[in-house]
Amino acid sequence: MHSDFGKLKLKIKELLEENQRLRIENQQLRKVLKRETTAEASSEATEEPAAADHEENKGSLAAAVGEGYDNLARLYHEGFHICNVYYGHLRVEGDCLFCLSFLSK
């Protein structure tokens, strides 16, 4: 009975840790969603005709690559992994060496 009680305590601890991790991740995602929806609303209000916009966005491939890099850097600084090992998971233990090496490339 004592060992069963110990196992239950361990399982409760694991569930509480997972619950806390999910709460933090949910909070981060809500912040990102709120930021994205306010940015979309403001950009729709100031949007120009599509033809002019298409001509301006014809830019080089380098601009698209730079934008992708900026998005990954933003995700990393918001607390998410961008490495292939843990992509999309919340970073809970500080900096990730895999992510940092990816950003430095």
Secondary structure, DSSP 8 states (H G I E B T S, - for coil): -HHHHHHHHHHHHHHHHHHHHHHHHHHHHHHHHHHHHHHHHHHHHT---HHHHHHHTT--HHHHHHHHHHHHHHHHHTTB--STTTTTSB--SS--HHHHHHHH-
